[in-house]
């Protein structure tokens, strides 16, 4: 179905090849997972397959790519779109309509499906994706995770011959991530759709994919069955992929238990102890806090304390209210009723510029908080804004610690490096509390661990950390405490080792809540 013959590509006038001499065949009906470090060329590979290269992105194009017998270079992009459905990493760039139903209708109507068939497919995909309740919603009011589901639904409704997904579960909780893969696998098996998925969640990918391809520095390093590729565990570890997880997956596959590659625990009745607060000092308190953007409250009568030295993970399904809660805790949003007390200061009565001396906030998208021409200026920016002493010395210390080129423009960095820079600029001001909203979205394993180790070091030095996170492996590895949010309320508060299995078994699946905080806040 897809054949790359000695393919290479460089963007624009650059002489640097992003992809180098790739030869790869993907059979009709295959399910191929693509993995590799950030910046390896995975997204560029997807652009080459679906025709975005060379029909949108120009550059030096070498070799040949055939899709269902058609030469991508010679075939019109619109014709390719009839056969290849793509979901991009940047979901906002893919949205064309104002409402969810119109977004799903858009492709079906443009490709000339009959009215009755359109109706059936819209109903089917809304149900399959678990977003029937969003049917009449404005896309501008959806959270990032909800928009991701809508974008995937719009493509799945077309049932293309080939489906290319670039990190489709980046903003989704464990249950929603698994459901995306389940639906895609169903289409793959039922309709014979050829699937290519670029994904960082290796455990999940290995459970559903038939083959894996590993891209390293623009070249194809490995390609074969999941078991064949994972057998190179030491080499994969050197490339920055998670050695421990890869080893576990391989051992389970060898034992004939591929269905257990996910870390879901199904042990029946579950009991957990509440988080031990004896002798701990609250540094942040929510007292009967409620909040809503309109007449409906998203957060409802929430009471709990965050203690000095906590490493707290806020978890729960997409739309449960986690990001809204984190923004209330950070003072970005003010409660409609109740109080948020930060180190003795009531957030409603305190300017954000004052709260910023106590709280550092790392957004999910680092580009929302980078604003300077050079990395040196970016790190110094917060220090100067808060009128802290020794700006030059602190800036140099952070530059040395993270190994940044001080004169490089921030937006010349990779996504993972920009996330690290945003974190570094916050660490520079030494906040008492650090709030992180999905800090590892879009990062490869190596970048993820580097960032999380920096956060752990900050926590060990006394900073209280609050992290919104969907990655249960990270929660297990780093958090000291875990709170499960559902329907705008606190459902559980305890230790990660005890609560992670509850969330992964979808115990709170009936608490899905309409949380449109991300885009509301940004707008």
KELUMTI-316864 format. One line per field, with one value per residue (C-alpha): residue number from 1; residue in one letter; chain; x, y, z. Coordinates in steps of 0.1 Angstrom, whole numbers, plus 5000, padded with zeros to 4 digits. Layout:
nr: c(NUM / ...)
rest: c(a / ...)
kette: c(A / ...)
x: c(X / ...)
y: c(Y / ...)
z: c(Z / ...)
//
This chain:
nr: c(1 / 2 / 3 / 4 / 5 / 6 / 7 / 8 / 9 / 10 / 11 / 12 / 13 / 14 / 15 / 16 / 17 / 18 / 19 / 20 / 21 / 22 / 23 / 24 / 25 / 26 / 27 / 28 / 29 / 30 / 31 / 32 / 33 / 34 / 35 / 36 / 37 / 38 / 39 / 40 / 41 / 42 / 43 / 44 / 45 / 46 / 47 / 48 / 49 / 50 / 51 / 52 / 53 / 54 / 55 / 56 / 57 / 58 / 59 / 60 / 61 / 62 / 63 / 64 / 65 / 66 / 67 / 68 / 69 / 70 / 71 / 72 / 73 / 74 / 75 / 76 / 77 / 78 / 79 / 80 / 81 / 82 / 83 / 84 / 85 / 86 / 87 / 88 / 89 / 90 / 91 / 92 / 93 / 94 / 95 / 96 / 97 / 98 / 99 / 100 / 101 / 102 / 103 / 104 / 105 / 106 / 107 / 108 / 109 / 110 / 111 / 112 / 113 / 114 / 115 / 116 / 117 / 118 / 119 / 120 / 121 / 122 / 123 / 124 / 125 / 126 / 127 / 128 / 129 / 130 / 131 / 132 / 133 / 134 / 135 / 136 / 137 / 138 / 139 / 140 / 141 / 142 / 143 / 144 / 145 / 146 / 147 / 148 / 149 / 150 / 151 / 152 / 153 / 154 / 155 / 156 / 157 / 158 / 159 / 160 / 161 / 162 / 163 / 164 / 165 / 166 / 167 / 168 / 169 / 170 / 171 / 172 / 173 / 174 / 175 / 176 / 177 / 178 / 179 / 180 / 181 / 182 / 183 / 184 / 185 / 186 / 187 / 188 / 189 / 190 / 191 / 192 / 193 / 194 / 195 / 196 / 197 / 198 / 199 / 200 / 201 / 202 / 203 / 204 / 205 / 206 / 207 / 208 / 209 / 210 / 211 / 212 / 213 / 214 / 215 / 216 / 217 / 218 / 219 / 220 / 221 / 222 / 223 / 224 / 225 / 226 / 227 / 228 / 229 / 230 / 231 / 232 / 233 / 234 / 235 / 236 / 237 / 238 / 239 / 240 / 241 / 242 / 243 / 244 / 245 / 246 / 247 / 248 / 249 / 250 / 251 / 252 / 253 / 254 / 255 / 256 / 257 / 258 / 259 / 260 / 261 / 262 / 263 / 264 / 265 / 266 / 267 / 268 / 269 / 270 / 271 / 272 / 273 / 274 / 275 / 276 / 277 / 278 / 279 / 280 / 281 / 282 / 283 / 284 / 285 / 286 / 287 / 288 / 289 / 290 / 291 / 292 / 293 / 294 / 295 / 296 / 297 / 298 / 299 / 300 / 301 / 302 / 303 / 304 / 305 / 306 / 307 / 308 / 309 / 310 / 311 / 312 / 313 / 314 / 315 / 316 / 317 / 318 / 319 / 320 / 321 / 322 / 323 / 324 / 325 / 326 / 327 / 328 / 329 / 330 / 331 / 332 / 333 / 334 / 335 / 336 / 337 / 338 / 339 / 340 / 341 / 342 / 343 / 344 / 345 / 346 / 347 / 348 / 349 / 350 / 351 / 352 / 353 / 354 / 355 / 356 / 357 / 358 / 359 / 360 / 361 / 362 / 363 / 364 / 365 / 366 / 367 / 368 / 369 / 370 / 371 / 372 / 373 / 374 / 375 / 376 / 377 / 378 / 379 / 380 / 381 / 382 / 383 / 384 / 385 / 386 / 387 / 388 / 389 / 390 / 391 / 392 / 393 / 394 / 395 / 396 / 397 / 398 / 399 / 400 / 401 / 402 / 403 / 404 / 405 / 406 / 407 / 408 / 409 / 410 / 411 / 412 / 413 / 414 / 415 / 416 / 417 / 418 / 419 / 420 / 421 / 422 / 423 / 424 / 425 / 426 / 427 / 428 / 429 / 430 / 431 / 432 / 433 / 434 / 435 / 436 / 437 / 438 / 439 / 440 / 441 / 442 / 443 / 444 / 445 / 446 / 447 / 448 / 449 / 450 / 451 / 452 / 453 / 454 / 455 / 456 / 457 / 458 / 459 / 460 / 461 / 462 / 463 / 464 / 465 / 466 / 467 / 468 / 469 / 470 / 471 / 472 / 473 / 474 / 475 / 476 / 477 / 478 / 479 / 480 / 481 / 482 / 483 / 484 / 485 / 486 / 487 / 488 / 489 / 490 / 491 / 492 / 493 / 494 / 495 / 496 / 497 / 498 / 499 / 500 / 501 / 502 / 503 / 504 / 505 / 506 / 507 / 508 / 509 / 510 / 511 / 512 / 513 / 514 / 515 / 516 / 517 / 518 / 519 / 520 / 521 / 522 / 523)
rest: c(x / x / x / x / x / x / x / x / x / x / x / x / x / x / x / x / x / x / x / x / x / x / x / x / x / x / x / x / x / x / x / x / x / x / x / x / x / x / x / x / x / x / x / x / x / x / x / x / x / x / x / x / x / x / x / x / x / x / x / x / x / x / x / x / x / x / x / x / x / x / x / x / x / x / x / x / x / x / x / x / x / x / x / x / x / x / x / x / x / x / x / x / x / x / x / x / x / x / x / x / x / x / x / x / x / x / x / x / x / x / x / x / x / x / x / x / x / x / x / x / x / x / x / x / x / x / x / x / x / x / x / x / x / x / x / x / x / x / x / x / x / x / x / x / x / x / x / x / x / x / x / x / x / x / x / x / x / x / x / x / x / x / x / x / x / x / x / x / x / x / x / x / x / x / x / x / x / x / x / x / x / x / x / x / x / x / x / x / x / x / x / x / x / x / x / x / x / x / x / x / x / x / x / x / x / x / x / x / x / x / x / x / x / x / x / x / x / x / x / x / x / x / x / x / x / x / x / x / x / x / x / x / x / x / x / x / x / x / x / x / x / x / x / x / x / x / x / x / x / x / x / x / x / x / x / x / x / x / x / x / x / x / x / x / x / x / x / x / x / x / x / x / x / x / x / x / x / x / x / x / x / x / x / x / x / x / x / x / x / x / x / x / x / x / x / x / x / x / x / x / x / x / x / x / x / x / x / x / x / x / x / x / x / x / x / x / x / x / x / x / x / x / x / x / x / x / x / x / x / x / x / x / x / x / x / x / x / x / x / x / x / x / x / x / x / x / x / x / x / x / x / x / x / x / x / x / x / x / x / x / x / x / x / x / x / x / x / x / x / x / x / x / x / x / x / x / x / x / x / x / x / x / x / x / x / x / x / x / x / x / x / x / x / x / x / x / x / x / x / x / x / x / x / x / x / x / x / x / x / x / x / x / x / x / x / x / x / x / x / x / x / x / x / x / x / x / x / x / x / x / x / x / x / x / x / x / x / x / x / x / x / x / x / x / x / x / x / x / x / x / x / x / x / x / x / x / x / x / x / x / x / x / x / x / x / x / x / x / x / x / x / x / x / x / x / x / x / x / x / x / x / x / x / x / x / x / x / x / x / x / x / x / x / x / x / x / x / x / x / x / x / x / x / x / x / x / x / x / x / x / x / x / x / x / x / x / x / x / x / x / x / x / x)
kette: c(A / A / A / A / A / A / A / A / A / A / A / A / A / A / A / A / A / A / A / A / A / A / A / A / A / A / A / A / A / A / A / A / A / A / A / A / A / A / A / A / A / A / A / A / A / A / A / A / A / A / A / A / A / A / A / A / A / A / A / A / A / A / A / A / A / A / A / A / A / A / A / A / A / A / A / A / A / A / A / A / A / A / A / A / A / A / A / A / A / A / A / A / A / A / A / A / A / A / A / A / A / A / A / A / A / A / A / A / A / A / A / A / A / A / A / A / A / A / A / A / A / A / A / A / A / A / A / A / A / A / A / A / A / A / A / A / A / A / A / A / A / A / A / A / A / A / A / A / A / A / A / A / A / A / A / A / A / A / A / A / A / A / A / A / A / A / A / A / A / A / A / A / A / A / A / A / A / A / A / A / A / A / A / A / A / A / A / A / A / A / A / A / A / A / A / A / A / A / A / A / A / A / A / A / A / A / A / A / A / A / A / A / A / A / A / A / A / A / A / A / A / A / A / A / A / A / A / A / A / A / A / A / A / A / A / A / A / A / A / A / A / A / A / A / A / A / A / A / A / A / A / A / A / A / A / A / A / A / A / A / A / A / A / A / A / A / A / A / A / A / A / A / A / A / A / A / A / A / A / A / A / A / A / A / A / A / A / A / A / A / A / A / A / A / A / A / A / A / A / A / A / A / A / A / A / A / A / A / A / A / A / A / A / A / A / A / A / A / A / A / A / A / A / A / A / A / A / A / A / A / A / A / A / A / A / A / A / A / A / A / A / A / A / A / A / A / A / A / A / A / A / A / A / A / A / A / A / A / A / A / A / A / A / A / A / A / A / A / A / A / A / A / A / A / A / A / A / A / A / A / A / A / A / A / A / A / A / A / A / A / A / A / A / A / A / A / A / A / A / A / A / A / A / A / A / A / A / A / A / A / A / A / A / A / A / A / A / A / A / A / A / A / A / A / A / A / A / A / A / A / A / A / A / A / A / A / A / A / A / A / A / A / A / A / A / A / A / A / A / A / A / A / A / A / A / A / A / A / A / A / A / A / A / A / A / A / A / A / A / A / A / A / A / A / A / A / A / A / A / A / A / A / A / A / A / A / A / A / A / A / A / A / A / A / A / A / A / A / A / A / A / A / A / A / A / A / A / A / A / A / A / A / A / A / A / A / A / A / A / A / A / A / A)
x: c(5000 / 5029 / 5064 / 5093 / 5123 / 5155 / 5136 / 5153 / 5140 / 5152 / 5130 / 5131 / 5166 / 5182 / 5208 / 5202 / 5184 / 5156 / 5149 / 5178 / 5176 / 5145 / 5133 / 5102 / 5072 / 5039 / 5015 / 4978 / 4959 / 4990 / 4991 / 5025 / 5037 / 5065 / 5087 / 5118 / 5133 / 5120 / 5133 / 5142 / 5119 / 5088 / 5064 / 5082 / 5078 / 5040 / 5040 / 5058 / 5033 / 5002 / 5015 / 5019 / 5054 / 5060 / 5025 / 5026 / 5061 / 5087 / 5123 / 5148 / 5130 / 5149 / 5138 / 5102 / 5071 / 5042 / 5008 / 4984 / 5005 / 5004 / 5036 / 5030 / 5052 / 5031 / 4996 / 4974 / 4970 / 4932 / 4933 / 4956 / 4932 / 4905 / 4927 / 4947 / 4932 / 4956 / 4954 / 4981 / 5000 / 4986 / 4949 / 4939 / 4954 / 4931 / 4898 / 4877 / 4842 / 4825 / 4806 / 4815 / 4788 / 4798 / 4834 / 4825 / 4801 / 4827 / 4847 / 4817 / 4799 / 4829 / 4836 / 4800 / 4786 / 4748 / 4728 / 4716 / 4751 / 4764 / 4738 / 4748 / 4785 / 4781 / 4760 / 4785 / 4817 / 4803 / 4792 / 4825 / 4846 / 4824 / 4817 / 4779 / 4774 / 4796 / 4776 / 4762 / 4791 / 4812 / 4847 / 4862 / 4848 / 4864 / 4894 / 4925 / 4916 / 4881 / 4893 / 4917 / 4888 / 4868 / 4897 / 4901 / 4864 / 4862 / 4888 / 4875 / 4841 / 4856 / 4871 / 4900 / 4922 / 4951 / 4950 / 4981 / 4980 / 5007 / 5006 / 4968 / 4967 / 4990 / 4964 / 4942 / 4937 / 4946 / 4910 / 4905 / 4939 / 4930 / 4896 / 4913 / 4935 / 4906 / 4885 / 4914 / 4922 / 4885 / 4886 / 4919 / 4905 / 4869 / 4876 / 4912 / 4924 / 4962 / 4972 / 5004 / 5006 / 5034 / 5032 / 5052 / 5031 / 5051 / 5032 / 4999 / 5013 / 5029 / 4996 / 4977 / 5004 / 5016 / 5049 / 5072 / 5095 / 5122 / 5134 / 5168 / 5184 / 5163 / 5171 / 5152 / 5170 / 5147 / 5116 / 5098 / 5073 / 5069 / 5088 / 5116 / 5121 / 5119 / 5145 / 5170 / 5164 / 5199 / 5202 / 5167 / 5178 / 5209 / 5185 / 5166 / 5137 / 5125 / 5147 / 5127 / 5093 / 5106 / 5121 / 5088 / 5068 / 5092 / 5091 / 5053 / 5052 / 5076 / 5054 / 5024 / 5006 / 5004 / 4970 / 4988 / 5012 / 4991 / 4996 / 4959 / 4953 / 4919 / 4920 / 4884 / 4875 / 4900 / 4907 / 4930 / 4943 / 4938 / 4969 / 4986 / 4987 / 4998 / 5023 / 5023 / 5020 / 4994 / 5010 / 4979 / 4942 / 4910 / 4880 / 4846 / 4857 / 4833 / 4839 / 4821 / 4825 / 4787 / 4757 / 4771 / 4797 / 4827 / 4843 / 4819 / 4825 / 4861 / 4879 / 4915 / 4950 / 4983 / 5012 / 5047 / 5070 / 5041 / 5046 / 5009 / 4995 / 4961 / 4946 / 4912 / 4895 / 4895 / 4869 / 4870 / 4881 / 4918 / 4931 / 4905 / 4914 / 4951 / 4944 / 4924 / 4952 / 4976 / 4955 / 4950 / 4913 / 4894 / 4868 / 4831 / 4826 / 4849 / 4885 / 4920 / 4946 / 4982 / 5008 / 4984 / 4972 / 4936 / 4938 / 4907 / 4922 / 4957 / 4971 / 4986 / 5019 / 5021 / 5010 / 5037 / 5064 / 5050 / 5038 / 5054 / 5030 / 5042 / 5015 / 5009 / 5020 / 5054 / 5048 / 5022 / 5049 / 5080 / 5083 / 5120 / 5145 / 5172 / 5173 / 5194 / 5167 / 5140 / 5155 / 5162 / 5127 / 5110 / 5138 / 5136 / 5098 / 5098 / 5127 / 5148 / 5184 / 5215 / 5197 / 5229 / 5243 / 5211 / 5207 / 5242 / 5236 / 5204 / 5221 / 5249 / 5225 / 5204 / 5232 / 5214 / 5231 / 5223 / 5221 / 5198 / 5162 / 5137 / 5116 / 5146 / 5145 / 5125 / 5092 / 5108 / 5136 / 5111 / 5093 / 5126 / 5133 / 5099 / 5106 / 5141 / 5128 / 5104 / 5131 / 5152 / 5128 / 5128 / 5090 / 5076 / 5050 / 5053 / 5022 / 5026 / 4998 / 5006 / 5043 / 5054 / 5029 / 5048 / 5081 / 5100 / 5111 / 5146 / 5132 / 5104 / 5128 / 5152 / 5123 / 5108 / 5142 / 5146 / 5112 / 5120 / 5153 / 5132 / 5108 / 5136 / 5150 / 5117 / 5095 / 5059 / 5049 / 5014 / 5012 / 4983 / 4992 / 4977 / 5008 / 5003 / 5039 / 5052 / 5027 / 5040 / 5076 / 5076 / 5045 / 5042 / 5004 / 4976 / 4942 / 4915 / 4892 / 4858 / 4828 / 4845 / 4849 / 4876 / 4869 / 4900 / 4931 / 4959 / 4992 / 4999 / 5007 / 4973 / 4952 / 4968 / 4951 / 4917 / 4921 / 4935 / 4907 / 4883 / 4867 / 4856 / 4845 / 4810 / 4823 / 4830 / 4825 / 4824 / 4856 / 4862 / 4888 / 4918 / 4905 / 4883 / 4913 / 4934 / 4907)
y: c(5000 / 5024 / 5022 / 5046 / 5040 / 5056 / 5087 / 5119 / 5154 / 5188 / 5218 / 5249 / 5261 / 5241 / 5216 / 5196 / 5163 / 5157 / 5123 / 5103 / 5074 / 5057 / 5026 / 5012 / 4991 / 4990 / 4963 / 4968 / 4965 / 4968 / 4986 / 5003 / 5021 / 5047 / 5056 / 5077 / 5106 / 5142 / 5157 / 5124 / 5131 / 5111 / 5140 / 5147 / 5111 / 5114 / 5146 / 5127 / 5098 / 5120 / 5144 / 5175 / 5171 / 5183 / 5198 / 5222 / 5221 / 5226 / 5215 / 5191 / 5159 / 5127 / 5092 / 5081 / 5074 / 5053 / 5052 / 5026 / 5026 / 5064 / 5085 / 5111 / 5137 / 5135 / 5131 / 5160 / 5166 / 5166 / 5132 / 5119 / 5132 / 5108 / 5079 / 5092 / 5105 / 5124 / 5137 / 5162 / 5170 / 5206 / 5200 / 5236 / 5237 / 5210 / 5225 / 5241 / 5246 / 5262 / 5232 / 5196 / 5182 / 5205 / 5195 / 5158 / 5167 / 5188 / 5159 / 5137 / 5163 / 5175 / 5139 / 5135 / 5109 / 5103 / 5121 / 5089 / 5075 / 5108 / 5106 / 5070 / 5078 / 5109 / 5090 / 5061 / 5080 / 5103 / 5072 / 5053 / 5083 / 5089 / 5125 / 5123 / 5149 / 5174 / 5171 / 5207 / 5223 / 5252 / 5240 / 5272 / 5262 / 5227 / 5216 / 5204 / 5168 / 5172 / 5189 / 5160 / 5135 / 5156 / 5158 / 5121 / 5115 / 5137 / 5116 / 5082 / 5090 / 5090 / 5055 / 5063 / 5035 / 5048 / 5065 / 5085 / 5097 / 5119 / 5114 / 5111 / 5105 / 5133 / 5152 / 5122 / 5103 / 5066 / 5054 / 5078 / 5069 / 5032 / 5039 / 5058 / 5028 / 5004 / 5023 / 5026 / 4988 / 4980 / 5001 / 4984 / 4949 / 4955 / 4977 / 4968 / 5004 / 5007 / 5025 / 5044 / 5058 / 5080 / 5077 / 5082 / 5057 / 5027 / 5002 / 5011 / 5012 / 4977 / 4963 / 4973 / 4976 / 4947 / 4963 / 4990 / 5014 / 5033 / 5066 / 5078 / 5111 / 5110 / 5074 / 5041 / 5022 / 4992 / 4979 / 4946 / 4930 / 4945 / 4916 / 4918 / 4956 / 4954 / 4927 / 4955 / 4967 / 4979 / 4999 / 5014 / 5024 / 5042 / 5060 / 5074 / 5051 / 5037 / 5006 / 4994 / 4996 / 4981 / 4952 / 4945 / 4946 / 4922 / 4898 / 4898 / 4893 / 4864 / 4849 / 4850 / 4877 / 4907 / 4917 / 4925 / 4950 / 4978 / 4985 / 4981 / 4962 / 4944 / 4930 / 4934 / 4954 / 4981 / 4999 / 5029 / 5050 / 5087 / 5108 / 5111 / 5148 / 5144 / 5171 / 5186 / 5224 / 5236 / 5260 / 5262 / 5256 / 5254 / 5262 / 5253 / 5265 / 5266 / 5280 / 5282 / 5302 / 5306 / 5295 / 5260 / 5254 / 5233 / 5231 / 5224 / 5229 / 5216 / 5215 / 5202 / 5213 / 5211 / 5207 / 5222 / 5197 / 5179 / 5164 / 5162 / 5147 / 5159 / 5131 / 5121 / 5118 / 5144 / 5170 / 5162 / 5197 / 5192 / 5222 / 5245 / 5234 / 5240 / 5275 / 5282 / 5270 / 5292 / 5323 / 5325 / 5320 / 5334 / 5313 / 5322 / 5312 / 5300 / 5309 / 5298 / 5307 / 5307 / 5310 / 5331 / 5352 / 5351 / 5348 / 5369 / 5398 / 5395 / 5407 / 5380 / 5399 / 5393 / 5356 / 5351 / 5356 / 5324 / 5303 / 5293 / 5280 / 5258 / 5257 / 5226 / 5245 / 5263 / 5287 / 5304 / 5317 / 5323 / 5359 / 5370 / 5371 / 5350 / 5322 / 5344 / 5371 / 5345 / 5333 / 5368 / 5380 / 5367 / 5376 / 5412 / 5413 / 5402 / 5426 / 5398 / 5403 / 5390 / 5386 / 5381 / 5355 / 5335 / 5336 / 5322 / 5295 / 5283 / 5285 / 5263 / 5239 / 5232 / 5236 / 5261 / 5282 / 5317 / 5336 / 5311 / 5322 / 5302 / 5293 / 5277 / 5250 / 5217 / 5213 / 5194 / 5220 / 5249 / 5231 / 5228 / 5265 / 5274 / 5253 / 5267 / 5303 / 5294 / 5276 / 5307 / 5327 / 5299 / 5297 / 5281 / 5264 / 5250 / 5241 / 5221 / 5214 / 5182 / 5191 / 5162 / 5163 / 5159 / 5150 / 5118 / 5096 / 5111 / 5147 / 5136 / 5122 / 5151 / 5175 / 5154 / 5149 / 5187 / 5190 / 5163 / 5181 / 5212 / 5194 / 5178 / 5213 / 5223 / 5235 / 5222 / 5206 / 5203 / 5184 / 5178 / 5145 / 5117 / 5095 / 5070 / 5058 / 5093 / 5096 / 5063 / 5073 / 5109 / 5119 / 5115 / 5121 / 5116 / 5133 / 5119 / 5146 / 5138 / 5159 / 5189 / 5172 / 5154 / 5116 / 5103 / 5115 / 5091 / 5075 / 5069 / 5032 / 5026 / 5050 / 5045 / 5011 / 5026 / 5052 / 5028 / 5003 / 5032 / 5031 / 5067 / 5065 / 5077 / 5110 / 5125 / 5162 / 5191 / 5211 / 5238 / 5255 / 5254 / 5274 / 5296 / 5307 / 5312 / 5331)
z: c(5000 / 5008 / 4995 / 5001 / 4979 / 4990 / 5001 / 5014 / 5021 / 5033 / 5040 / 5020 / 5011 / 5039 / 5029 / 5061 / 5053 / 5078 / 5063 / 5048 / 5024 / 5038 / 5021 / 5037 / 5026 / 5045 / 5034 / 5027 / 5060 / 5082 / 5115 / 5118 / 5148 / 5144 / 5173 / 5179 / 5198 / 5194 / 5162 / 5146 / 5116 / 5125 / 5116 / 5084 / 5075 / 5080 / 5058 / 5030 / 5031 / 5030 / 5004 / 5025 / 5013 / 4985 / 4979 / 5009 / 5023 / 4996 / 4996 / 4982 / 4974 / 4966 / 4958 / 4954 / 4975 / 4961 / 4978 / 4964 / 4933 / 4929 / 4929 / 4957 / 4940 / 4908 / 4923 / 4932 / 4969 / 4967 / 4951 / 4978 / 5005 / 4991 / 5002 / 5031 / 5063 / 5086 / 5122 / 5130 / 5162 / 5161 / 5164 / 5160 / 5126 / 5115 / 5126 / 5099 / 5113 / 5143 / 5158 / 5165 / 5142 / 5113 / 5117 / 5112 / 5084 / 5065 / 5050 / 5044 / 5025 / 5005 / 4994 / 4982 / 5006 / 5004 / 5031 / 5047 / 5049 / 5063 / 5091 / 5100 / 5100 / 5122 / 5147 / 5147 / 5151 / 5179 / 5198 / 5191 / 5203 / 5233 / 5224 / 5216 / 5244 / 5224 / 5192 / 5193 / 5211 / 5197 / 5190 / 5204 / 5238 / 5239 / 5259 / 5241 / 5248 / 5235 / 5203 / 5198 / 5199 / 5174 / 5149 / 5151 / 5147 / 5116 / 5099 / 5111 / 5097 / 5062 / 5066 / 5043 / 5028 / 5049 / 5083 / 5095 / 5131 / 5146 / 5184 / 5186 / 5223 / 5234 / 5255 / 5264 / 5296 / 5299 / 5292 / 5263 / 5248 / 5249 / 5233 / 5204 / 5197 / 5201 / 5175 / 5151 / 5154 / 5148 / 5115 / 5106 / 5110 / 5099 / 5068 / 5061 / 5066 / 5066 / 5098 / 5106 / 5142 / 5155 / 5193 / 5225 / 5245 / 5236 / 5258 / 5242 / 5207 / 5211 / 5223 / 5191 / 5163 / 5142 / 5131 / 5144 / 5127 / 5146 / 5131 / 5143 / 5131 / 5099 / 5091 / 5094 / 5122 / 5127 / 5110 / 5118 / 5141 / 5175 / 5191 / 5165 / 5170 / 5208 / 5209 / 5203 / 5238 / 5246 / 5213 / 5219 / 5254 / 5239 / 5215 / 5245 / 5245 / 5278 / 5285 / 5315 / 5298 / 5265 / 5285 / 5303 / 5271 / 5254 / 5283 / 5283 / 5245 / 5248 / 5275 / 5251 / 5271 / 5248 / 5262 / 5295 / 5280 / 5294 / 5331 / 5339 / 5371 / 5375 / 5410 / 5420 / 5452 / 5460 / 5492 / 5497 / 5525 / 5524 / 5522 / 5556 / 5566 / 5602 / 5611 / 5576 / 5570 / 5544 / 5518 / 5496 / 5506 / 5487 / 5509 / 5495 / 5460 / 5431 / 5396 / 5362 / 5330 / 5326 / 5347 / 5351 / 5377 / 5365 / 5399 / 5428 / 5465 / 5465 / 5498 / 5502 / 5513 / 5495 / 5520 / 5519 / 5501 / 5484 / 5449 / 5440 / 5408 / 5397 / 5376 / 5360 / 5327 / 5300 / 5309 / 5346 / 5357 / 5363 / 5343 / 5357 / 5392 / 5386 / 5372 / 5403 / 5425 / 5405 / 5408 / 5370 / 5376 / 5406 / 5424 / 5420 / 5456 / 5483 / 5487 / 5475 / 5501 / 5488 / 5516 / 5536 / 5506 / 5494 / 5456 / 5450 / 5469 / 5456 / 5423 / 5401 / 5400 / 5438 / 5435 / 5409 / 5435 / 5452 / 5423 / 5390 / 5363 / 5334 / 5307 / 5285 / 5255 / 5262 / 5233 / 5255 / 5278 / 5257 / 5246 / 5242 / 5213 / 5230 / 5256 / 5279 / 5278 / 5283 / 5315 / 5328 / 5320 / 5351 / 5374 / 5361 / 5362 / 5399 / 5407 / 5421 / 5430 / 5411 / 5378 / 5358 / 5382 / 5384 / 5346 / 5341 / 5366 / 5348 / 5314 / 5327 / 5344 / 5314 / 5288 / 5266 / 5239 / 5254 / 5221 / 5203 / 5197 / 5218 / 5188 / 5170 / 5197 / 5194 / 5212 / 5240 / 5244 / 5245 / 5273 / 5292 / 5286 / 5300 / 5330 / 5334 / 5333 / 5362 / 5382 / 5379 / 5401 / 5428 / 5434 / 5466 / 5445 / 5410 / 5390 / 5358 / 5333 / 5314 / 5312 / 5291 / 5263 / 5230 / 5246 / 5238 / 5267 / 5271 / 5271 / 5295 / 5320 / 5318 / 5325 / 5353 / 5370 / 5370 / 5386 / 5412 / 5421 / 5426 / 5449 / 5469 / 5475 / 5491 / 5463 / 5464 / 5431 / 5417 / 5383 / 5360 / 5344 / 5322 / 5322 / 5350 / 5347 / 5355 / 5384 / 5398 / 5393 / 5406 / 5426 / 5463 / 5464 / 5439 / 5436 / 5412 / 5399 / 5384 / 5375 / 5391 / 5424 / 5444 / 5441 / 5458 / 5476 / 5484 / 5474 / 5437 / 5442 / 5456 / 5434 / 5399 / 5394 / 5403 / 5375 / 5350 / 5354 / 5345 / 5379 / 5375 / 5339 / 5347 / 5360 / 5325 / 5328 / 5303 / 5310 / 5284 / 5305 / 5281 / 5252 / 5274 / 5293 / 5262 / 5244)
//
